[in-house]
């Protein structure tokens, strides 16, 4: 199991986002980045230097950011609107709803430093609501790539997609989860990282790595876990979810988001409506004043770590076999 995680040459997904966007812009002048005083935190400084006519800076004005991006997209530009996720999906939610999704402008909304990436800056800078808010809006794909490969694939696919897309990225370096040479990435299709029949651990974004590490701990106890990178929260891969839930004795979801309205509730809703009943738990950030600290501190506090996830999985399996 441990060998599944390749930590060589791993980068923050945001760096891969920037590198991929630059590569696409070399041959496509319709690629445009729009930022809200966030080209530095969005790793877009190199993009701006190489393609000064393909980047627009609106300043700290997220609502304007989305409006400008929607206008450019309506003129057939392939627009990547980049801003901290906490502000982009709160202050500019109305513009995402109306100017992008309702108006069917295929803007690629890039939420950076998502979840609790800003750590010690506190709740004002956490985006623990974005999945919940955007899942309720028609006509927008919602995704959180887990590793560098998923990120590169997601940016390439988003540039081709004629639909609005929200992509969420954190700040930490992310390892390659497994060899992906023969895989095909698609929005709405989850990715099985390892397979087992005791428990299904469904995770997204930066929680997939600790989920995979937890599976390694469990395997030492002969508890075989399936780990799924459910990188697309909407549309959910219902076929894969149903298959792994039927195969396994229990289901655990893990996300860097509120326990309300995100990946976990999407999975629970689908499984219950299909009559697939298993011991089930949502791991995420509970409905309370979030503790302050680094992302790692916050993850450990709420059990989003290899030991915390393994403990929760072990307990669910015990319930299932009693």
C-alpha positions in Angstrom: 0.0 0.0 0.0 2.7 2.5 1.0 4.2 2.3 -2.5 1.0 3.6 -4.0 2.0 7.2 -3.0 4.7 8.6 -5.2 6.2 11.6 -3.4 8.9 12.3 -6.0 8.6 15.6 -7.8 5.2 16.4 -6.2 4.1 20.0 -6.4 1.2 22.1 -5.1 -1.7 21.5 -7.5 -1.8 25.3 -8.1 1.6 25.1 -9.7 0.4 22.4 -12.0 -2.6 24.5 -12.8 -0.4 27.4 -13.8 2.0 25.3 -15.8 -0.8 23.6 -17.6 -2.5 26.9 -18.4 0.8 28.3 -19.8 1.2 25.2 -22.0 -2.3 25.6 -23.4 -1.9 29.3 -23.9 1.2 28.7 -26.1 -1.1 27.5 -28.9 -4.4 29.0 -28.0 -4.7 32.8 -27.7 -8.3 32.4 -26.5 -7.0 31.2 -23.1 -7.4 34.1 -20.7 -6.7 34.3 -16.9 -8.7 36.8 -14.8 -7.5 37.5 -11.3 -8.5 39.6 -8.3 -5.2 40.7 -7.0 -4.4 37.0 -6.7 -1.9 36.2 -9.4 0.8 35.6 -6.8 -1.2 33.3 -4.6 -2.7 31.7 -7.8 0.8 31.0 -9.2 -0.1 33.0 -12.2 2.9 35.5 -12.2 4.8 33.4 -14.8 1.6 33.3 -16.9 1.3 37.1 -16.8 4.9 37.6 -17.8 4.6 35.2 -20.7 1.2 36.2 -21.9 0.6 39.8 -20.8 -2.3 40.2 -23.3 -4.0 37.2 -22.0 -4.4 38.2 -18.3 -6.8 40.7 -16.8 -6.3 42.1 -13.3 -9.5 43.5 -11.6 -8.1 44.1 -8.1 -9.8 43.0 -5.0 -13.3 42.9 -6.5 -14.5 39.3 -6.8 -17.9 40.2 -8.1 -16.3 42.2 -10.9 -14.0 39.3 -11.5 -16.8 36.9 -12.3 -18.7 39.5 -14.4 -15.7 40.3 -16.5 -14.9 36.6 -16.9 -18.5 36.0 -18.0 -18.3 38.8 -20.6 -15.1 37.4 -22.0 -16.5 33.9 -22.1 -19.6 35.2 -24.0 -17.1 36.3 -26.7 -15.6 32.8 -27.1 -12.7 33.3 -24.8 -11.6 30.3 -22.6 -11.6 32.1 -19.3 -10.0 31.0 -16.0 -11.3 33.3 -13.2 -8.9 32.8 -10.3 -9.4 34.0 -6.8 -9.4 32.7 -3.2 -12.2 30.2 -2.9 -13.5 31.7 0.4 -14.3 35.0 -1.3 -15.0 33.8 -4.8 -17.9 31.4 -3.7 -19.3 33.8 -1.1 -19.0 37.4 -2.2 -19.4 36.5 -5.9 -21.9 33.7 -5.5 -24.7 35.7 -7.2 -22.5 36.4 -10.2 -21.5 32.7 -10.5 -25.2 31.8 -10.3 -26.5 34.4 -12.8 -23.7 35.6 -15.0 -22.0 32.2 -15.4 -24.4 29.2 -14.7 -27.8 30.7 -15.6 -26.4 32.6 -18.6 -24.5 29.5 -19.7 -21.1 31.2 -20.0 -18.5 28.5 -19.8 -16.2 30.3 -17.3 -13.7 28.1 -15.4 -14.0 29.3 -11.8 -10.8 28.5 -10.0 -11.0 28.6 -6.2 -7.5 28.8 -4.8 -6.3 28.2 -1.2 -9.5 26.3 -0.6 -10.8 24.5 2.5 -8.6 25.5 5.4 -5.5 26.1 3.4 -5.2 29.6 4.8 -5.0 28.0 8.3 -4.2 30.6 10.9 -6.0 33.4 9.1 -9.1 31.9 10.5 -12.8 31.3 9.6 -13.1 34.4 7.4 -10.5 32.8 5.0 -11.8 29.2 5.1 -14.0 27.9 2.3 -16.1 25.2 3.9 -19.3 26.2 2.1 -18.3 26.1 -1.6 -19.4 22.6 -2.4 -22.8 23.1 -0.6 -23.5 26.4 -2.3 -22.5 25.4 -5.8 -24.1 22.0 -5.7 -27.4 23.8 -5.4 -26.8 25.8 -8.6 -27.9 24.3 -11.9 -25.4 24.1 -14.8 -22.0 24.0 -13.1 -19.5 21.2 -12.7 -17.9 21.1 -9.2 -14.6 19.3 -8.8 -11.6 19.1 -6.5 -8.6 17.3 -8.0 -6.5 15.3 -5.6 -3.1 15.1 -7.1 -0.9 16.6 -9.8 -2.1 14.2 -12.5 -5.8 14.9 -11.8 -5.1 18.6 -11.8 -3.4 18.6 -15.2 -6.1 16.5 -16.7 -8.8 18.7 -15.1 -7.4 21.9 -16.6 -7.0 20.4 -20.0 -10.5 19.1 -20.0 -12.0 22.3 -18.5 -10.4 24.3 -21.4 -12.3 22.1 -23.9 -15.6 22.0 -21.9 -18.5 24.2 -23.1 -20.0 24.2 -19.6 -19.2 26.3 -16.5 -16.7 24.5 -14.2 -15.6 25.2 -10.6 -12.2 23.7 -9.7 -11.0 23.9 -6.1 -7.3 23.8 -5.2 -5.3 23.9 -1.9 -1.8 25.0 -1.3 0.3 22.0 -0.1 2.4 19.8 -2.4 0.4 16.8 -3.5 2.0 13.4 -4.4 1.0 11.3 -7.4 -1.5 8.8 -5.9 -0.8 6.0 -8.4 0.5 5.4 -11.9 -2.1 6.9 -14.3 -0.6 6.2 -17.7 -3.6 4.2 -18.9 -6.4 6.1 -17.1 -8.8 8.5 -18.8 -9.9 11.5 -16.7 -13.5 12.7 -17.0 -15.7 15.0 -14.9 -18.3 12.9 -13.1 -16.1 9.7 -13.1 -14.4 8.9 -9.9 -11.0 7.2 -9.6 -10.3 4.0 -7.6 -6.9 4.3 -6.1 -6.8 1.0 -4.2 -9.4 -1.8 -3.8 -10.7 -3.7 -0.9 -13.9 -5.2 0.4 -14.1 -4.2 4.0 -14.8 -0.5 3.8 -15.1 2.1 1.0 -13.3 5.4 1.8 -14.6 8.1 -0.5 -12.5 11.3 -0.5 -11.8 14.4 -2.6 -9.1 17.0 -3.0 -6.3 17.1 -0.4 -8.1 14.5 1.9 -7.4 11.7 -0.5 -3.8 11.4 0.5 -4.5 10.8 4.3 -7.3 8.4 3.2 -4.8 6.4 1.3 -2.4 6.4 4.2 -5.2 5.3 6.5 -5.9 2.4 4.1 -2.2 1.3 4.4 -2.6 1.2 8.2 -5.8 -0.8 8.0 -4.3 -3.3 5.6 -1.7 -4.1 8.3 -4.7 -5.3 10.4 -6.1 -7.2 7.5 -8.9 -4.6 6.9 -8.9 -4.1 3.2 -10.2 -0.7 2.1 -11.3 0.7 -1.2 -10.1 4.3 -1.6 -11.8 6.5 -4.2 -10.8 9.9 -5.3 -14.3 11.3 -6.0 -12.7 14.4 -7.6 -16.1 15.5 -9.1 -18.6 16.3 -6.4 -21.2 17.4 -9.1 -22.1 15.4 -11.1 -21.4 12.6 -8.7 -20.2 9.3 -10.1 -23.3 7.4 -8.9 -22.4 4.2 -10.7 -19.0 3.9 -9.0 -20.4 4.9 -5.6 -23.1 2.3 -5.8 -20.7 -0.4 -6.9 -18.1 0.2 -4.1 -20.9 0.6 -1.5 -22.4 -2.8 -2.5 -19.0 -4.4 -2.4 -17.9 -3.1 1.0 -19.4 -3.5 4.4 -19.3 0.2 5.3 -18.8 3.6 3.7 -16.7 6.5 5.0 -16.5 9.9 3.3 -13.7 12.4 3.9 -13.6 16.1 2.8 -12.1 19.4 3.6 -15.5 21.0 3.9 -18.4 21.4 6.3 -20.1 18.1 7.1 -23.2 19.8 5.7 -23.9 19.9 2.0 -20.7 18.5 0.6 -19.4 15.2 -0.7 -20.6 13.2 2.3 -24.2 14.3 2.1 -24.2 13.9 -1.7 -23.1 10.3 -1.2 -25.5 9.6 1.6 -28.4 11.0 -0.3 -27.7 8.9 -3.4 -27.1 5.6 -1.5 -30.2 6.0 0.7 -32.4 6.7 -2.3 -31.0 3.6 -4.0 -31.8 1.5 -0.9 -28.1 0.8 -0.3 -27.8 0.8 3.5 -24.4 0.5 5.1 -22.8 1.8 8.3 -21.9 5.3 7.1 -20.0 8.3 8.4 -19.1 11.7 7.1 -15.7 13.1 8.1 -15.2 16.8 7.6 -15.4 20.0 9.6 -18.2 20.0 12.1 -20.8 22.8 12.6 -18.8 24.8 15.2 -16.3 27.6 15.5 -13.4 26.2 13.6 -10.1 25.9 15.5 -7.3 28.1 14.4 -4.0 26.7 13.2 -2.2 25.4 10.1 -4.1 23.2 7.7 -2.2 20.2 9.3 -3.2 21.3 12.8 -6.9 21.6 11.8 -6.9 18.3 10.0 -5.4 16.5 13.0 -7.9 18.2 15.4 -10.8 16.9 13.4 -9.4 13.5 12.7 -8.6 14.1 9.0 -5.3 12.3 9.3 -4.2 8.7 8.6 -4.7 7.7 12.2 -8.0 9.5 12.6 -9.4 8.1 9.3 -8.2 4.6 10.2 -9.9 4.9 13.6 -13.2 5.9 12.1 -13.0 3.2 9.4 -12.2 0.5 12.0 -15.1 1.5 14.1 -17.5 1.4 11.1 -16.3 -2.1 10.1 -16.9 -3.3 13.7 -20.4 -2.0 13.5 -20.9 -3.7 10.2 -19.8 -7.2 11.3 -21.6 -7.2 14.7 
